[in-house]
Amino acid sequence: MNFKEKLSQWQVQVNQSLKKCLPSGDVHPERLHQAIRYSLDAGGKRLRPILVLAAHELFPNEQNPMPAALAVECIHTYSLIHDDLPAMDNSDLRRGLSTCHKAFDEATAILAGDALQPIAFELLARGYRDDPLLGMDLVSILAQTAGSQKLVGGQMQDLISEGKQPDAENLYYIHENKTAAMIRASLEMGFRIGGMGEDDDRMSKIQEAGTALGHAFQAVDDLLDVTSSSEELGKDAHHDSEQGKVTWVTLKGEHAARELAADYTERARHALEALGGDLSFLLDLTSYMLNRKN
């Protein structure tokens, strides 16, 4: 099976598993569950859950990585719903559709995002109850990543930096926590499910790869915001510049941002190559993420 076939197969598996494990739109209160389903069913590349699956596949065992993959996607989708709110990034489009607060209303969008967070941790608790130590480790990784010093903290710093003079150290902090932390956690959780403990030297390499890959991903996002249309992106183009956000493009220019994305991708590949195992899919995925168009 080639890379594109495997990517498509995993995307289908993730989508099918999400449909099975989440309340349907006719479960009371219907409007809340319809909003949750709307945001999750909008599609997306499912890169973060696929990173969980791919990291587990390096040294696979009988543990199922899918509950962790779904938990990561729930946290990611919650963060998108909340990021799009008028009080945050005030976006109209996400994944080619109206954002959750536009399709429903602001209060419903807030509650849909709120609900996705405990759903994520319920998935971990139920999915790994046969191995409580593993389950606790996965809960800890995801909770820390989604918390005030990572994902939420990065979003806070992003908001208070709008309209201010670009600063490389500040921008690195935002990207390290708002974007790279979740990509790192996805790889780390998949690797942990495969039996790797914190004291394994390879765990530090997968963390290094995830951080570098996350920075590359964000540099590409910054470029796409100024070089692509809203139709191509599936979200509002030129939104960062209109909001006065600091990006690698505004700080360094397009050429330097492209070089940065390529450099971080190479760092990720170098860290992955030190792991061993069948790396073909993960290495192809790093190239795919660098060259993506949306």
C-alpha positions in Angstrom: 0.0 0.0 0.0 1.5 3.4 -1.0 1.5 6.5 1.2 -1.7 8.1 -0.3 -3.7 4.9 0.0 -2.7 4.4 3.6 -3.3 8.0 4.5 -6.8 7.7 3.0 -7.5 4.4 4.7 -6.6 5.9 8.1 -8.6 9.0 7.5 -11.7 6.8 6.8 -11.0 4.7 9.9 -10.7 7.8 12.1 -14.0 9.3 10.6 -15.9 6.0 11.1 -14.6 5.6 14.6 -15.6 9.2 15.5 -19.2 8.5 14.3 -19.4 5.4 16.4 -18.1 6.8 19.7 -19.8 10.1 19.9 -23.5 10.9 20.6 -25.6 11.3 17.5 -27.4 14.5 16.6 -30.7 13.2 17.9 -29.5 12.7 21.4 -30.9 15.2 23.9 -30.0 18.1 23.9 -30.0 17.8 20.2 -28.7 21.2 19.3 -25.5 20.7 21.3 -24.8 17.2 19.8 -25.6 18.5 16.3 -23.0 21.3 16.7 -20.4 18.8 18.0 -21.2 16.5 15.0 -21.1 19.4 12.6 -17.6 20.5 13.6 -16.2 16.9 13.7 -17.9 15.8 10.5 -16.6 18.9 8.6 -13.6 16.8 7.6 -10.1 18.0 7.8 -7.0 16.0 7.1 -7.0 14.2 10.5 -3.3 14.7 10.7 -3.0 14.6 14.5 -4.9 11.3 15.0 -3.0 9.8 12.1 0.3 10.8 13.8 -0.9 8.8 16.8 -1.6 5.8 14.6 1.7 6.1 12.7 3.8 6.5 15.9 2.3 3.4 17.4 3.0 1.5 14.2 6.7 2.0 14.5 6.8 -0.5 17.3 3.2 -1.9 17.4 1.7 -4.1 20.1 -1.8 -5.4 20.8 -3.0 -2.1 22.4 -5.4 -0.2 20.2 -4.2 3.4 19.4 -7.5 4.5 18.0 -9.1 5.8 21.3 -6.0 8.0 21.8 -6.2 9.2 18.2 -9.9 10.1 18.7 -9.2 11.9 21.9 -6.5 14.0 20.2 -9.0 14.9 17.4 -11.6 15.9 20.0 -9.2 18.3 21.7 -8.0 19.6 18.4 -11.6 20.2 17.2 -12.6 21.9 20.4 -9.6 24.3 20.1 -10.7 25.2 16.5 -14.3 25.9 17.6 -13.1 28.2 20.3 -10.3 29.8 18.3 -12.9 30.8 15.6 -15.2 32.6 18.1 -15.7 36.3 17.8 -13.8 36.9 21.1 -10.8 35.0 19.7 -10.0 35.0 16.0 -13.5 35.9 14.7 -13.4 33.5 11.7 -16.2 32.8 9.3 -14.9 29.6 7.6 -13.4 26.4 8.9 -12.7 23.2 6.8 -14.7 24.8 3.9 -17.8 25.3 5.9 -19.3 28.1 8.1 -17.6 28.0 11.6 -19.6 26.5 14.4 -20.8 29.8 15.8 -21.9 30.9 12.4 -23.8 27.7 11.7 -25.4 27.6 15.1 -24.7 30.5 17.5 -21.9 31.6 19.8 -23.2 30.1 23.0 -23.8 26.7 21.3 -20.3 26.8 19.8 -18.8 27.5 23.3 -20.7 24.6 24.8 -19.8 22.3 21.9 -16.1 23.0 22.5 -16.6 22.6 26.2 -18.2 19.2 25.7 -15.5 17.8 23.5 -12.9 18.2 26.3 -14.4 15.7 28.7 -15.3 13.4 25.8 -11.6 13.2 25.0 -10.6 12.1 28.5 -13.6 9.7 28.7 -12.2 8.0 25.5 -8.9 7.6 27.1 -10.3 6.3 30.4 -12.5 3.7 28.6 -10.1 2.8 25.9 -7.2 1.9 28.2 -8.9 0.7 31.4 -7.2 -2.7 30.9 -3.9 -0.9 31.4 -4.4 1.8 34.1 -0.8 3.0 34.1 -0.9 3.5 30.3 -4.2 5.2 30.6 -3.0 7.6 33.3 0.1 8.4 31.2 -2.0 9.2 28.2 -4.4 11.4 30.2 -1.4 13.2 31.7 0.2 13.9 28.3 -3.0 15.2 26.7 -4.1 17.2 29.8 -0.8 19.0 30.1 -0.7 19.6 26.3 -4.2 21.1 26.3 -3.6 23.2 29.4 -2.7 26.7 30.4 1.1 26.3 29.7 0.7 24.7 26.3 -2.4 25.0 24.0 -4.5 27.4 26.0 -1.4 29.5 27.0 -0.3 29.7 23.4 -3.7 31.0 22.3 -3.6 33.5 25.1 -0.2 34.8 24.0 -1.4 34.9 20.4 -4.3 37.1 21.4 -2.3 39.6 23.5 0.3 39.8 20.8 -2.1 41.0 18.1 -1.1 44.4 16.6 2.3 44.4 18.4 5.7 44.6 16.9 6.8 41.2 15.6 9.3 39.4 17.9 10.9 36.1 17.1 11.1 34.9 20.7 7.4 35.6 21.3 6.4 34.1 18.0 8.4 30.9 18.8 6.6 30.6 22.2 3.2 30.9 20.5 3.9 28.3 17.9 5.7 26.0 20.4 2.6 25.8 22.5 -0.5 26.6 20.3 0.5 24.4 17.4 3.6 22.2 18.0 2.6 20.9 21.4 -0.4 19.0 20.0 1.6 17.5 17.2 4.3 16.5 19.6 1.7 15.0 21.9 0.2 13.0 19.1 3.5 11.3 18.3 4.3 10.9 22.0 1.0 9.2 22.8 1.2 6.8 19.9 4.8 5.9 20.9 3.7 5.4 24.5 0.9 3.1 23.5 3.6 1.0 21.7 5.2 0.4 25.0 7.8 3.1 25.2 8.4 4.6 28.6 9.5 8.1 29.6 13.0 6.8 30.4 13.5 5.3 26.9 16.0 7.4 24.9 13.7 7.1 21.9 10.9 9.0 23.6 13.0 12.1 23.6 13.6 11.7 19.9 9.9 11.3 19.1 9.3 14.5 21.2 12.0 16.3 19.3 10.5 15.2 16.0 7.0 16.3 17.0 8.1 19.7 18.1 10.1 20.3 14.9 7.2 19.0 12.8 4.8 21.3 14.6 7.0 24.4 13.9 7.2 23.3 10.2 3.5 22.9 10.1 2.9 26.4 11.5 5.4 28.0 9.1 3.6 26.5 6.2 0.3 27.7 7.7 1.7 31.3 7.8 2.7 31.0 4.2 -0.6 29.6 3.0 -2.5 32.4 4.8 -0.9 34.9 2.4 -0.5 32.8 -0.8 -3.8 30.9 -1.0 -7.5 31.8 -1.4 -10.2 31.0 1.1 -11.6 28.4 -1.3 -8.2 26.6 -1.4 -7.7 26.8 2.4 -11.2 26.0 3.5 -10.9 28.9 6.0 -10.5 32.7 5.8 -7.4 33.6 3.8 -5.3 36.6 4.8 -7.0 36.4 8.2 -3.8 36.6 10.2 -2.6 39.8 8.5 -6.1 41.4 8.8 -6.1 40.6 12.6 -2.7 42.0 13.1 -1.2 38.7 14.0 2.5 38.1 14.2 3.6 35.4 11.8 6.8 34.2 10.3 5.9 35.8 7.0 5.3 39.3 8.7 8.5 38.8 10.7 10.9 37.4 8.1 9.2 37.5 4.7 8.0 34.6 2.5 11.3 33.3 1.4 12.7 33.0 4.9 9.5 31.4 6.1 9.8 28.8 3.4 13.4 28.1 4.4 12.2 27.8 8.0 9.5 25.3 7.2 12.0 23.2 5.2 14.6 23.4 8.0 12.2 22.3 10.7 11.0 19.5 8.4 14.5 18.3 8.0 15.0 18.4 11.8 11.9 16.3 12.2 13.1 13.7 9.7 16.6 13.5 11.3 15.0 12.9 14.8 12.6 10.3 13.3 15.5 8.4 11.5 17.2 7.9 14.9 14.2 5.8 16.1 14.4 2.8 13.9 11.3 0.8 13.0 9.4 1.1 9.7 9.6 4.9 9.1 8.4 5.0 5.5 4.9 6.3 6.2 6.0 8.9 8.8 8.8 10.2 6.6 6.4 10.5 3.7 3.9 12.3 6.0 6.5 14.9 7.0 7.0 15.7 3.3 3.2 15.8 2.8 2.8 18.2 5.6 5.5 20.5 4.2 4.0 20.5 0.7 0.3 20.7 1.6 -1.9 23.3 -0.1 -4.4 23.8 2.7 
